[in-house]
Amino acid sequence: MSEDEVFSKTSNLSHLPTDYDGEFSKEVKESREQLKQSLFKDIQNKDFITNDYNYPKEYQPEYYLSLYVGAMSNFEDEDYKHAYNNIKKIPNDYNGQFAEEISLARKKLKDRYEVDKEETEKSNEILADAQKQYDLQHTKPQIGMTQEEVINKTGWGKPDDINRTTTKYGVEEQWVYNIYGYVYFEDGKVTAIQE
């Protein structure tokens, strides 16, 4: 078996009631016991990758132990969210086999999940800020904008030069941008843009 292969140790046994006493009940019990021993062995060997165990809740302690194996497998895959979500399905007061290992893993996975969550949030903030900057740099002045909006909400920013004309009708300004063009204002609002 290659490193990329995962052998799933599950069977239709889990679809039978835990107290099944029908035909082949002896073989069913033996198979269940073999599967359970394989689960215990993998946990003891800290082999969380080779096998994937799936048990319904009715199977105790196998259900909780399979959640533990799944959580540690997720952890090894650096999928901290699913690792923590799996292990927190195991009750805090679980005191069955491997309880100490599960308790230590729960803390480790929670701590790593919190760090990963923080890193993701910071990364998302950085991406959002970068997107805002990109949008700002690619936003052009629009008719009706105020002078403050042209400076703060467009990629054009402050003008290189301003020409003012005062008439009996008000103040007109021509903002000169050496790279972009001209923005014309009347009474502080954009009335024309020349690129």
Steps between C-alpha positions, in 0.01 A plus 500: 500500500641841403524794739205669332266207549271477799340172585149542635426241766127506500243243409130438502543381857419847622156470343413207726368570849768483767311212666458303175440132576392365161663282241881521500490688832823333610680613183352849533627527858845377395517748213390783727765404751771489230397842374499635855847355569628655178365837616669463839829395337497800264440736792780339704734533201377853429419391146219735408546484123502135390142418600180699505252371756131580484273395783147609585434644849353171623848347499682600815785572548577445132295801387695745717830336416423521128430873547839529671676319214317720247594815691866405514496409132357846424768653723776321311345634177512850656121521486471648847137605478374148424746351750360714780139451387549122508665481839253732670223248419659281766353596838739685732426244770591202280698262723528188285806356330757758388318772700827667599625510140166638384500768770853612407413494130184705563709779657766479228241507221303783659816710543610433141151570368494835684842595358391393151175694537691814605744461211211456257324810635822705471557369150142588404546852642820545300326378184203729564734798551690411184172479308395842635833647392469341157144627463604847614790512254270402216212733589469813288331827594127514428266790424350630824787397727629751752862611503558286812355194325727549200803520729406215738284265294668488161837389374568852376548646851630856542551709185840612377365851447175695548374783278218711652260730321264722700197643320172660605352148475744341745843340519617257234808288541704296260704229671799400293635146514817460294435127454119473484353824363271770640209516741271805496306618804224752550420589859703203623333231282638323194330627186738364234791262458753513218736207454 
